[in-house]
């Protein structure tokens, strides 16, 4: 059960980082 929880936890973190990366990418393009 702990491993499943960790997998979901890591998946959420990776998803958040992916969203942030997409946001910064769009912002960088508009600034440049």
Secondary structure, 3 states (H helix, E strand, C coil): CHHHHHHHHHHHHHHHHHHHHHHHHHHHHHHC
